């Protein structure tokens, strides 16, 4: 353990400048959140629960206004009835697309759990494909950047109703799509089509000082048990966008004609407000944990993405561990550093929605929360672990020490 402590200390010294940049972004984003709370005079009345139909829920409706303002949109949906990020993303697609419409993905294959919803894998009932929506994807270039020529051809060949892009790398060993590149890409798309531009914003909220709608997107979506829930939201998801887009999507939240007007909050509203208030600081802690992990594993000779000194636009840190045994041991070590279920050793399993067996280390207070320290990976070469989260930097650091120690005990730490 002493050797691991020293390794961590040396890694910290190498990334002091990166930590300072992350803290500056945290301070900026905290200002945005605080200003929105103060503008709407948030008080105890906003935390009151509603039941039944949930009409005239002050706390819910005001929270949605705050989300819209913070993320640069005209309107928002923020609900505990959205069960996951995948659910939020699907609501957008099924709300904006009708039979005969065309969906174009411009950052390659979307996240694994969307494949069946779209209909590009499996035969799930009610997929977009079954509904008569066509689909095409344009792969990223080897550099990880968008294929602008390929996108232009795809738009010309079949005009899309929705153009979808993913901010995070997902289960890929590549750069994620930062705001500077996203702004360029969205401008390029809007010169060629009036389609809705939709961004999967999962893992990216509060990492940079701007968000995708400020870069020109029409609608974004994500999960509250990732960045914006601040580790306190017990479930839920959000969608932010133009009034037109949100009105259409709200018909999928409840039903056409009711839309956002219904939906009881059942007492979860306070945790949503408090989680959002803490989110910039929690995201900063997760980013510092990720940067530290990159510094440590790079020093051990492993390929990491992003590198310790690279600009970040999401909380995910990929580490290429090169064999199955090392990958499993790393995830088990992260689990050992968790506050919940630390005695459990995760093993790969056939998780719903994924094409390969997946191992997930997540000793979290909220099941599946990836803003809490966690690590997961599909079991396939080159055996890349995807680390994310950390409610505080100290706990994130301790989790990394546990992972390094477990690898050392199994004689798997060094290549």
N, C-alpha and C positions, 0 to 999 in steps of 0.2 A: 504493500500500500504506500509506503514512503517513496518508493521509486515512482509510482504513478503521480503522487502529489508533486514531485519535482518536475516530472514531465509536463504536468498541467501548468505549473508556475512558469516554466520556460516558454510554453506556448502563449500564455497570457502576455508576457513581455513582448512577444513578437507582434501582437495585434492591438496594442494600446491605441494606435491612431484610428483603426477601424472602430473600436469601441466608442471613441469620442464622436465619430460621425454618426453612429447609431443613436447615441444619446441626444445629439442635436436634433435628429429627426423625431425622436420621442417627444422632446420638448415642444417642437412645432406642432405635432399632431395633438398633443395634450391641449394646446391652446385652442385648436379647432373644436375639440369636444367640449371643453369648458365653456367656450363662447356660446355654443348651441344650447347647452343646458341653461345658461343664464338668460339667453334671449327668450326662452320659453318659460322662464320662471318655474322650474321644476320644484315641486313641493310634495308633501305627504299625500295630497289628494291624487297625484298621478300614480300612486302605488296601489290604489284600491282595486280589489279584484272584481270581475264581473262574471256572471253565470248565464246559462241559457243562450239566447241569441247573441248577447254581447253588444247590443246596440249602444251607441253613444259612450263608448269606453274611452274616457279622457286620456288615461295613461297610454293605452295602445296607440291611439290616433296621434298623440303628441310625439311618442317615440318614433313613429313612422315619419313624421315631419323632420325630426332631428336626423334620422338616417339619411333622408333625402338631401338635407342641407350639407351634412358632413361629407357625403360621397358625391355631391355635385349634381344630383338629379332633381327632377320636378316632383316626384312622388315615390313612395316606397311601400313595400309589404314586409312586415317584420312579425313573424308568428311562431308560436310554439308548436303549431300543428304542421309545420314544415319539418319533416323528420330528419333530414340530412341535406348536405350540399347537393347530392345527386337529385334529391326530390326538388329542391329549388331550381336547379338547372332544367330539369324535365318540365316543371311548370312553365318556365319561360318558353321552351320549345313548343309545347302543346298549346300554349296560349297564343303564340304568334303565327304558327303554321297551320294551314288548312289543307285538305286533300287537293293534290295537284301542285302544291307549292314545292319549292326546291330549297334544301339546306346545304350550305357550303361551309366546310371547316377549313380554315386557312393556316392552322398550325399543326397539321397532321392529325393523327387519330386522337379523338378526345379521350378523357380519362376512362379507364376500364369499365367502371360501373355505368357509364352512359351508353355503352355499345349495344346492350340489349334494348334499352329504351328507344334508341334510334332505329335499331333493326339491322345493324351491321354484323351482329353475332347472335346466334341462337334464334329461337322462334317464340319469344315472349309475346303473350297476348296483348294487343293494344299498342304495339310499337308504332313509331312514326311510319315505318315501312308498310305495316299492315293498314295504316290509315291512308296510304296513298301519297306520302311525302317522299320525294326522291332525295338522294344524298350523294355528295361527292366530297372528297378531301384532297387538299393540296399539301404534300409533304414539305417539311422544312428542308432547307439546304443542309449539306454536311456541316456547315459552320454553325447550325442552329438558328440561322436567321430565316425570315420568310422568303419564299420563292415568288418574288414580285411578278416575274414574267408568267409563271404558272398560274398565279392568281388572276392576272388579267385575262389569260386565255379561258380559264374556267368561268369567269363572269360573262365573257362574251359568248361562250358556247351555250350556256344555260343560265339565264338571269336568276339569281337567288332571291328568295323572300327574306331569308335570314343568313347573315354571315357570322359564323361563330369562331371565336379564338379563345385559347386557354393561356392564362397568364403564367401559371406554374408549369414546371417541367413535367409534373406527374411522375410516372415510372419511366423516366428517360434520363440518360446521362448527358445533359445538354444545358445550355444557358436558358433561363426563363426569360419571358418577354417583358422587358422593363418599359417604363412609361415613355421614355424617349423613342424607342423603337415602335412601341404601340401607337403613339401619336402619328408617326410617319406612315405606319401601315393603315391606320384608319382613314387618314386623309387620302391615301392612294385608293382605297376601296370606295370612298364616298365620291371620288371623281368619276367613278365608273358605274355606280348603281345607287339606287335610293333604298336598298334593302336595310332592314334593321341590323345594326352591328351589335352583337351580343358577346360579352366577355365573361368567361368563367373566372371569377375573381378569388376563388378559394386559395387560402394560404397567403394572399397578397395584401390584405387590408392593413393599413398603417405602416407598411414597410418603407414606402416612399412618402414624399410630401404631397404628391398628387395621386389621384385615383383614375381609373379608366374612363369614367364619364367626362372628366376634365380633359382627357386626351381625345374626346370625340365620340365615345361609345354611346349607344342609345339605351342600353340596359346592361346591368351587371347582377350577379347573384353569388351567394355563398352561404356558408354554414355558421351558425352561432356557437357551435362547439369547436370552432377554429378561432381565428384571430379576433373578430369583433365581439365575441361573447366574454372575452377577458378571463376565461376559466370559471366564471360564475354562472353563465347561462346553462341551465340543465338540459336543454334541447333547443331545437329551432333553426330557422333559416331566414334569410332576407333576400329581397330583390329591390333594386333601385333603378329608376329609369325615367323616361319621358312619361307624361301623363297618358298619352295614347297607349304606349306599351304596357304600362301598369294596369290600365283599365282592362285591356284585353287579357292580361295574365290573371287578373283578379277573378275573372270568370272561371278559371281553373282552381283557384283557391277555395271557392265555395261553389257558386254556380252563376251563370249569366243572369243579370238582373239584381243579384245581391252583392256579388263582388266583395269589396273590402268592408262593407257596412256591417257584416256579421262576423262573429267569432269571439267567444268569451275568453278573457285572459286567465281566469282561474288562479290568480295569485302569483303568476310567474313574472309579472311586469317589473317588479323591483329588482330582481336578479338581472334582467335584461339591461336596465338602466345602469346598475352598478357595474356590471361586466363591461359595458361600453365605456364607462368612465375610466376603468382601469386598463382598457385594451391597449392604448399606446405604450404604456409601461410594460405590460405583459409581453407584447410583441417584441419590444426592445430586449427583454430578458431572453426570449426565445432566439432572437437573432445573435445575441452575444454567445449563447450556448452553441449555436451552429457555427459561428466563426471560430470559436475555440476548438470545436471538433475538427474543423477543416485544418487548423494549424497543427493539431496533434497528429492526425493521421497522415497528413502530407509529410511531416517530419519523419514518420515511420516508413515512408516510401510508397504509400498508397495514393492512387489517383482520386482526387476529390473534385466535386463540382457543386457550387462555385469554389474557386480558390479562396484562401483566407482574405486576400486583399481585393477581391473582385466586388463590383457593385451588386447589390442584392435587391430583388423585387418580390421575393417570397421567403418564407421561413424554412424552406426545405434544404437540407444538406445531404447530398449524395456522397457515399463512400464506396468505392469499388473494392470489394473484399476478396474476390477472385475464386473462392471455393465455398461450397455449401456449408461445410463444418464451421468455417470462420464466420459466415453470415449468421448462422443460427446462434453461435456463441455470443456474437455482438448483441443481437436482439435480446438474448437471455440476460446478458449483463445489464442492459438498460432496464429491463424489468426488475432486476435485483436492486436497482437504485430508486425504485418507485415507492411512494408512500402506501399504495394499495396493492395487495396481492404480490408483495415482493418475494414471497416464497414460491410463487408459481413459475414454472419454466415453460415459456411458450414453445409450441411446436408448429410446423407448417400444417395447414389444413385447407380444405376446399371451401373457401369463403364465398358466400353468394355474391354474384355479380362479377367475379374475376375469372379469367381464363386459365390461370395457373394457381397452384397451391400458393398460399400466402402465409408468412409468419408475421405476427403483430405483437409487439411489446407495448403494453399500454396499461400501466398500473395507475389508473386515473380515478379521480373522484367522480367524473362523469364518463359513462361508458362510451368509448370511441373518441374521446376528446383528444384532438391532435394539437391543441394549443398547450396541453400538458405534455411533459416530456414523454416522447414515444418514438418508436422506430418500427418500420415495417418494410416488407420486401416480397416481391414475387420470387419463387424458388426457380430461377432460371439463370443461365450464364449471362453476363459475367458476375452474377451474385452481388448486386448493388444494394446496400442498405440505405434507406431514406429516413433520416433523423429529422425530427421537428419538435418544436415546443419547449416548454420549460417555464413554469409560472413565475419563478424567480431565477436569477442567474446562479445564485449559490446552490440551489437544488439541481439546476442543470449541470453545474460543474461536478457536483457529487455523483450524479448519475453517470457522467462520463468516466469518472474514476472507477466506478463499479464495473462498467463495461470493459475498460482497459485491464482491470484486475482479473476479470473472468477469462478474458482472452489469454492473459499471461498464465493463469492456472492451468489452462488447457494446452499450453505451449503453441498457441496460435497467434500470438500478438505480432510477431515479426514474420516478414515474408520469407 
